[in-house]
Amino acid sequence: MTSREGGVLEGRVAFVAGASRGIGAAIAVALAGAGASVAVAARSEEVGKLPGTIHSVAERITTSGGRAMPVHCDVTDEASVAAAMETTVAEFGGVDILVANAGVLWMGPIESTPLRRWQLCLDVNSTGVFNVTKAAIPHLRARGGGSMVAVTTTGVTMTDRGSNAYWVSKAAVERLYTGLAADLKPDNIAVNCLAPSRVVLTEGWTAGGNGREIPPEMVEPPETMGAAAVLLATQNAAGITGTVQQSEELIPQRQ
């Protein structure tokens, strides 16, 4: 998508954590296409086990006419998050939008889950969201409001399908954000969760999905999450806030 004058997010700054690939990259591209300046934040500065880096995503945006910068950020490290946020503010002048997307996937049964995998899911998917959210709040408040979006999963509510570390860690995020919405309403900050309605076959899913076959009708393109994130990014406390949204249910509200 190409950034354009008069886009719905023109003049706003977005910090997207976990933006080097998958859903985060799609959201970063969509926000830039709607006019936002985007900090593409993640640990991936070089190609590793999974494709995609903060540099390749930022270049994709700037090549299409948007405004973006790659920012190294380890969401589990409070100092790294603070430095990434300050770098963004120094370059773009502030932060209006936070997308907390960084995550790791582990969907094995509880009885065969190594403690280190359980802890990693909590560290990245729950504490990582806490870290970037805590760091972003003063900057959104300084801009007179804004929007915070945490990417979660429909698996949180699928209790008939058992339990795993990934769903548990995302459930914690949903409680964090739905409660935080009330705390930040006086600051005119919208706080919402966004989950895909179906499965987005990201690089992380392919690597960590335990070989599960997903029928084509259950697959959702990552661009749908991008479009839904743009809608939530336009909100403040007077609009949609304190909710857990699903992408394909949210999109029709734009019409």
N, C-alpha and C positions, 0 to 999 in steps of 0.2 A: 504494500500500500504506500502511497505517496503522501507526504505531509502537504497540507494545503492551507492557504490563507482562509480564515473564517471557519476552520474546523471547530467542532464542539469543545475541544480541549486546547484551543489556541491560547498561548500565553501561560499554560500551566506546566508544572514540572512533575514527572512521575519517577519514582524509585521502584524498580521491579527486582525483587530478590529472587534468585533462582531463574535467571533469564537467559542462560547460555544455550538452552535447547528446549524442546518440547512445548508444554503449555506456557511456560514463562516467556519463551522466545516469541510465541504467537501473540501473547498479550502485549509484549513490548512493541512489536511491529504494529499491532492494531492501535495502541495508544499514540504512537508516533504518527500513524496515518490520520488520526483524528486531530493532530496539531500539537500534541504535547512534546516537550523536550524530555527525553528518557535517559535515566541512568540505568544501564544494563549491568546488573550486579550479580556476581556469582564468584565461586572459587576458580572456575575453569578458564584459565588464561591460555592454556595449551591443550591440544587434543589429547585425551587420555583413553580410557577404556570405552567411553561413549563419545560420539561425535558432538561437535558444537563447542564454541567458546564465546566469552563475552565480546571478544574482538570481532568475530565473524558476524554476530548478531548486530552489533553496533554498526558495522560496515554495511550490512544489508539495509539498515534504516537510512544511513546517510547517503548511500548510493541511490536510494529511491527518493531523495530530496528531503528527508526528515532530519531531525536533530537528535543525536544520541551520543553518549560517551560510555566506554567500558569502564567499570569500576570493580576492582577486586573486593570481594566481601565473603568472609566466612561467617555465616549466621550463628554459629555456635560460639563465636569469640566476640565478647562484648566490645573489646577495643577495636577489632576489625570492623564491626558494624558502625561504631561511632566515627571511625576514620572515613569509611565509605560515605556516610551521610554528610560529613563535613566537606568532603571532596565534591559531592553533588551540589551542595549549597554554594560553595565557592565558585563553581563553574556556571550554574544555572540561576543562582540568586535565591533559591528556596526550595521547598518541597510542598506540593499540593496533594499528591496522590501517592499512596503506598500500596503496592501489591506484594503480599507475603506469599510467595509461591515455592520457595526452596523446600525440597523434600527428598526423602529416600524411601524406597519401597521394599517391604518385606511382608509377604502374605502367607508364609508358612504357618502351620498349626502351632498353637501355643506350646504344646508338649515337646515339639522338636525345634523350638526357637532358641538359639543360643542367647545368653544374657547380653552379649555384646551387640547383637542385632536389635534386641529389644531396646537397649539403652541408646543405640544410634538413632532409632526412629524417634524416641522421645527427645533426644538432644537436638536433632535437626528439625523435625516436624512440629514439635511443640515449643521447646525452649528457643529454637531459632526464630519462630514467629514472635514470641515474647520479646526477644532482643531487638528485632528490627522495628517492632511496633513501639516499644518504649523509646527507642531512639528517634522515631519519626514524629511522635506526638508534639514535642515543643515546636518543631518546624511547621507543622500544619496549623498549630494554634497561632503562630506568629503571622501566618498568611490570612488569618481570619476564618479558617475553616478548611474543609477539604474532604477527602474520601480515603478510607482504608479498606482494603479487600484482602481477605485470606482465602487461598485456594484450598478447598477440602475435597470430600468425596462422598458420593451417595452410599458408599459402604458403611458409613457411620450408622445408618438406620437399618441396615440389612442384618439384624440380629439372628434371623433364621438361618443365615449362612455361616454362623459360627463367629470366631474372633481371631484377630491377628494383631500384631504390633502396629501395623500401618493404620488400620481403622481406629484403634484405641488412641493413637497419637493425634489423629485428625479430630476425633471427638472432643479432645481437650481444647483444641483450637476453636471449635464451634462454641463451646461454653465461654471461653475467653472473650471472643468477639461479640457474642450476643449480650454479654454483661457489660462489656466495655462501651457499647453503644449508648447505654444510659449514662455512663460516667462522662462521656465526651459530648453529649447533646448540647450542654451549655456552651461548648466551644465551637458549635456549628460543624462538627466533624461526623460524617456518615461512617458507620462501621458495619460491614457485611461480610458474609462468607459466600463463596461461589464454588459450586461443584459441577463437574460435567454431568449431563443427563445420561450419557452413555460412556463407553470406554474410549478414551483417547489413546491411541497406540503410539505413545512417545517412546523415545529411546530407552528411558528408564523402565517403562512397562515391559518392553521387549526383553530387556536384560533381567528383570526381576519378577516377571509374571509367572515363573515356574512352568513355562511351556504351555500355559493355558491357551486353548484355541478360542478365539472370539468370532462368533458369526458376523458376517458383514453388516447385517441390520443392527447390530449392537455397537457399531463403531461410529464415533463422532469425530469430525474433523477438528483439529485444534483451532481453526479460525473461528469456530462457533464460540469457543471460550474467549477468544479475543474480542469478538463483538459484544458479548455479555459484559466483559470487564470494562469496555468503553462506557457502556450505559451506567454501570455502578460508579465509575470514576467521575461522572458528571454530577453525582449526588452530593448533597450536604445534609445536615441534620433535619432540614425541613422536608426532605424527600425520603427515599428508601433507606432505612437504617435499622439495625438490630435484627437482620434477617439472615436466613440461610437459603440462598437461591440456587436453582439448577439452570444451567445455561439455556437449554432449549425451551424452558418455560418462561424465562425472562425476556428473551429476544422479541416475542410478539408485542411486548409493552412499548416497543419503540414505534410501532405503526400507528 
